[in-house]
């Protein structure tokens, strides 16, 4: 067996052993053993993924595992990217989860997301969830893919609903997630089943070979159906409504697995089916993908910018980043249909690199948010502040994650977004009229989302961690256990490496890109020049190391100038201590600080028509006089407008239909048999007419 196959087998075996340990062992032993098994599974999956990316493909067929078709597995460079990313996220989550799931007095009284993670079901489900996510990119047939997809959905659903008995919000989030993920499965099943039927085979190899002979109508229907299902899993607007509900309510290391690994598999499905199995397609396919990505990027980061719940903020940030990835995938397909193969390869390289980078900083941010929740029992940014002193490690690591997610140098998000902008800007001369219209809009969407991301994470870090604590819970905060800090630190190191030395990773994606876009490499350069990105055929080069050096030099020079000016002023004036000017009101308290809501209020006003905030002011007068005010209560809420305008009417219609249909179910067996008879007869008549 090759290295790829052996490492993948070790990953599956370790996951199974970890799940068994989590279900059978005593509390302390299962926490450590399940974490170690998940760690081993993630590490082995990372090895298998990197080996597959290096060209060591592997495949096998297990005919006796599933009836009729068996299980067919294969790992190629494209599968390897998502396998390696999932494995890396699992390693960080496994180390972190050992401390996060530890019972004790520090876990008592926690709010959302901090309880119930040491139970047998949760401990057993985490490694099974990891195993299911590893099986999805390894599947090489429709039946294997759908079984793995459903296993992933069920395992994650059980983890999201782990605390449904404690809070109604968890049960509601689990219901939304269950409905949306299974609706997505239905449309993916319909699309892939139709594809397999037309191809007269369910293996990916047979479907790939038959795709050129399909009619345009069948190809278009298959693509639209599978795109809708995969976009739902990726959290793309307007199919995103489950994501900001489920991710905040899940345990924090599970949130990291879902937001940094699981959503990527929606992107994998779009690339695998649209670019690989269907071999590309007409331009309108990819303009649809690009438009969905642009809308999701802008809408997601707008919602994140005004969210007060730190985990909800990060969940909407995932919508934004998956939108940026789909902008790259859409640009790739569009440019490929236009004959610009080199630019198409560059766009897909940028998209896959952003998948890797997003996995790094989103893992770090969700784990840091869980550390805050573990220490304070709250996710509300308005109730935090002052965490820098009691939680120095968590504060520093969240700051690193915020910098990486802000698309500013020297963050790793900046590198992939710079590559994405290069592919969009250089597409103008070669894409014709459609490119002249769509590419500037795509560039504007990327630029707007990047600017809003900076404001979002400045707000999250500044309001949540700096200044003074706003509540007693924040004042009693304490640093997290060493295993939690270690898990965050591993993710931070990965982010820093990806930010400073992106060359090997970007170059290593070339084989994965070639699976979907055969042709020249998008990123070239000597192996020794790992810190510089050279774009093939374009006069563009970027060196993160030089950027960091220039930034450090500018900071040192500015500090020296300011220090020199301060010394000269001190020589002229006698030094004396004085209290800062406070308008005569005395020392400032936490009530005078900006809250997350007040910080976002100017931005909310700018985008008032998009966000549609809801405000309510209650004025209570003094009982003896209508002119004297006893209290004023102000409430503000920024809901999800897509959910309000699109889903609420649908849910109301379904509820009305359910109430109207109650008389049809009167308990009569004869009536039910009649329903079945007429339905079956109608299907036969329809088939006779259509065939």
C-alpha positions, 0 to 999 in steps of 0.5 A, spaced: 500 500 500 502 507 498 503 512 503 497 515 501 493 509 502 496 507 509 496 514 512 488 514 510 487 507 513 491 510 519 486 516 520 480 511 519 482 506 524 484 512 529 477 515 528 474 509 530 478 507 536 477 514 538 469 514 538 469 507 541 474 510 547 469 516 547 463 511 548 466 506 553 471 509 557 470 513 564 469 520 564 477 522 564 479 517 560 475 518 555 476 525 554 484 524 554 483 517 549 478 520 544 482 527 544 489 523 542 485 518 537 482 524 534 489 527 534 492 521 531 487 521 525 488 528 524 495 528 523 495 521 519 489 525 514 494 531 513 500 526 511 495 522 506 493 529 504 500 532 503 502 525 499 496 526 494 497 533 493 504 531 491 502 526 486 501 520 490 494 518 488 491 512 491 484 508 490 481 502 492 474 498 492 471 495 497 465 491 494 462 488 501 461 494 505 455 497 501 450 493 498 450 493 490 455 498 489 460 497 495 465 503 497 469 506 492 475 510 494 480 515 491 485 520 493 487 525 487 491 532 488 484 535 489 482 531 494 488 531 498 487 539 499 481 538 503 483 532 506 490 535 509 486 542 511 481 537 515 486 533 518 490 540 520 483 543 523 482 536 527 489 536 530 488 543 533 481 541 535 483 535 538 488 538 543 483 544 545 478 539 546 481 535 552 481 541 556 475 544 553 471 538 555 474 537 562 468 538 567 469 542 574 467 548 577 470 552 572 465 549 567 459 550 572 454 555 570 456 556 563 452 559 558 451 557 550 456 552 548 460 551 554 456 545 557 455 537 555 461 536 551 464 531 556 458 526 555 459 520 552 455 522 545 459 528 544 466 525 545 464 519 541 461 523 535 467 528 534 472 523 531 466 520 527 465 527 525 472 527 523 472 521 519 466 522 515 469 529 513 475 525 511 471 520 507 467 525 503 473 528 499 476 520 498 469 518 495 470 516 488 462 514 486 456 517 487 453 512 493 459 512 497 459 520 496 452 520 499 453 516 504 459 519 507 455 526 506 449 524 510 454 521 515 457 528 516 451 531 516 448 526 522 454 527 526 455 534 526 447 535 527 448 531 534 454 535 536 450 541 534 444 539 539 448 536 544 445 541 549 438 541 547 435 540 553 439 546 557 437 551 552 431 552 547 436 556 542 440 549 541 434 545 539 432 551 534 438 551 531 439 544 531 432 544 527 434 549 522 440 545 521 437 539 520 432 541 515 437 545 511 442 540 511 437 535 508 434 539 503 441 540 501 442 532 500 435 532 497 438 536 491 445 533 491 442 526 490 437 528 485 443 532 481 448 526 482 442 521 480 440 524 474 448 525 472 449 517 473 443 515 470 445 519 463 452 516 464 450 509 465 455 508 471 455 511 478 463 511 479 466 518 478 471 515 472 465 513 468 461 520 469 467 524 467 468 520 461 460 520 459 459 528 461 461 530 454 456 526 451 450 529 455 445 534 452 446 541 455 439 541 458 441 535 462 448 538 464 445 545 466 440 541 470 445 537 474 450 543 475 444 547 478 441 542 482 448 540 485 450 547 486 444 549 490 446 543 495 453 544 495 452 552 496 447 550 502 453 546 506 458 552 504 453 557 507 452 561 501 447 567 501 441 566 501 442 558 503 446 560 509 440 561 515 442 555 518 450 557 519 449 563 524 444 559 528 448 552 528 455 554 529 454 559 535 450 553 539 455 548 538 461 546 542 467 551 540 472 546 538 466 543 534 464 550 531 471 550 529 471 543 525 464 546 522 466 553 520 474 551 518 473 544 515 466 542 514 463 548 509 470 547 505 467 541 503 461 544 499 466 548 495 469 541 494 463 539 491 462 545 486 469 544 484 469 536 483 462 536 479 462 543 476 470 543 473 472 536 474 466 531 472 462 536 468 468 538 465 467 546 465 461 549 462 458 555 459 459 562 462 452 563 465 454 557 470 460 560 473 457 567 473 451 564 477 457 562 482 461 568 482 454 572 483 452 568 489 459 569 492 459 576 491 453 577 495 455 572 500 461 576 501 458 583 502 452 580 506 456 576 510 461 581 513 455 586 513 452 582 518 458 580 522 460 587 523 454 589 527 453 582 531 454 582 538 455 575 539 462 573 538 461 566 535 455 569 531 460 574 528 465 569 526 459 565 523 457 570 519 465 571 517 465 564 514 459 566 510 463 572 507 470 568 506 466 562 503 463 567 498 470 570 496 472 563 495 466 562 490 468 568 487 475 565 485 471 558 483 466 562 479 472 566 475 476 560 474 470 557 470 468 563 467 475 564 464 476 557 462 470 558 458 473 564 455 479 560 453 484 564 458 486 557 461 492 561 465 488 566 468 483 560 470 488 556 474 490 563 477 483 564 480 482 557 482 489 557 486 487 563 489 480 560 491 484 554 494 489 558 497 484 562 501 480 555 503 487 553 506 488 560 509 481 561 512 481 554 515 487 557 519 485 563 522 477 561 523 480 555 527 484 560 531 478 565 532 473 560 534 478 556 539 479 563 542 472 565 542 471 558 546 476 560 551 473 567 552 466 563 553 470 558 558 473 563 562 467 568 562 460 564 561 458 569 555 459 570 548 456 577 548 461 582 546 457 588 550 458 584 556 466 583 555 472 587 555 478 587 560 480 580 558 488 583 556 490 582 563 487 575 566 487 572 559 494 574 556 495 568 552 488 568 549 488 575 548 494 575 544 492 569 540 485 572 538 489 578 536 493 574 531 487 571 528 483 578 527 490 580 524 490 574 519 482 575 518 482 582 516 486 582 509 491 586 511 499 585 511 502 581 514 496 576 514 495 570 511 488 572 508 491 578 505 496 573 501 490 569 498 485 575 497 491 579 493 492 573 488 484 573 487 484 580 485 490 579 480 486 574 477 480 578 477 484 585 474 488 581 469 481 578 466 479 584 463 483 584 457 481 577 455 474 576 457 470 580 452 464 584 454 461 580 460 468 580 463 468 588 462 462 588 466 462 583 471 470 583 473 470 590 476 463 588 480 467 582 483 473 587 485 469 592 488 465 586 492 472 583 494 475 590 496 468 592 500 468 586 504 476 587 505 474 594 508 468 591 512 472 585 515 478 590 518 472 594 521 469 588 524 475 585 527 478 591 530 471 592 533 471 584 536 478 585 538 478 592 541 471 592 545 472 584 547 479 584 550 481 591 551 479 597 556 475 595 562 471 589 564 464 591 563 460 586 567 463 582 573 463 576 569 468 579 565 472 581 571 472 574 574 475 571 567 481 567 568 486 564 563 484 557 559 487 550 561 494 549 557 491 544 552 486 549 550 492 554 549 496 549 546 491 548 540 490 555 539 497 556 539 498 551 533 493 554 529 496 561 530 503 558 528 500 555 522 497 562 520 504 565 521 507 560 516 502 561 511 502 568 511 510 569 511 512 563 507 506 562 502 510 560 496 510 552 497 503 552 499 501 556 493 506 552 488 503 545 492 496 547 489 498 546 482 497 539 481 490 540 485 488 546 480 490 541 474 485 536 476 480 542 474 483 546 469 489 542 465 494 547 463 500 551 466 502 553 473 499 559 476 504 560 481 512 559 479 518 560 482 525 557 485 524 552 491 529 557 494 524 563 494 519 560 498 517 567 501 515 570 494 509 569 489 511 569 482 505 569 477 506 565 471 505 570 465 504 576 469 508 582 471 506 581 478 510 579 484 509 579 492 513 577 497 510 577 504 517 577 508 519 584 504 512 587 506 513 585 514 520 587 513 518 594 511 512 595 516 517 593 522 522 598 519 517 603 519 514 602 526 521 602 528 523 609 525 516 612 527 517 610 534 524 612 534 522 619 532 516 620 537 521 618 542 526 623 540 521 628 540 519 626 547 526 626 550 527 633 547 520 636 550 522 633 557 529 637 557 525 643 556 520 642 561 520 639 568 516 633 568 510 632 572 505 627 573 497 629 572 491 626 571 488 626 564 483 631 562 476 628 564 471 634 563 471 634 570 467 628 571 472 624 575 475 617 573 472 614 567 468 608 568 466 602 564 460 605 562 463 611 558 467 606 553 464 604 547 460 597 546 460 593 540 453 596 539 455 603 539 462 602 535 458 598 529 452 604 530 455 608 524 456 603 520 449 600 521 447 607 519 450 607 512 448 600 510 441 601 514 437 599 507 440 593 507 441 591 514 434 593 516 435 594 524 429 594 528 429 599 534 424 600 540 424 605 545 419 605 551 418 611 555 415 610 562 413 617 566 413 618 573 406 616 576 404 623 578 406 626 572 406 625 565 411 630 564 417 627 568 420 621 565 422 615 570 426 611 565 427 610 558 428 603 555 432 602 548 432 596 544 436 595 538 436 588 534 439 587 527 436 581 524 437 577 518 433 580 513 434 574 508 431 570 513 425 575 515 423 576 507 425 569 504 424 564 509 419 567 514 413 567 509 415 560 506 414 557 514 408 561 514 405 558 508 407 551 510 404 552 517 398 554 514 398 548 509 399 543 515 393 546 519 389 546 512 391 538 511 389 536 518 382 534 516 385 529 511 388 525 516 382 523 520 384 516 522 381 512 517 385 506 514 381 506 508 382 513 506 389 512 507 389 506 502 385 510 497 391 516 498 396 510 496 392 507 490 391 514 487 398 517 488 401 510 485 396 510 479 397 518 478 405 516 478 404 510 473 400 515 468 405 520 468 410 515 467 406 512 461 405 519 458 412 522 459 416 516 456 
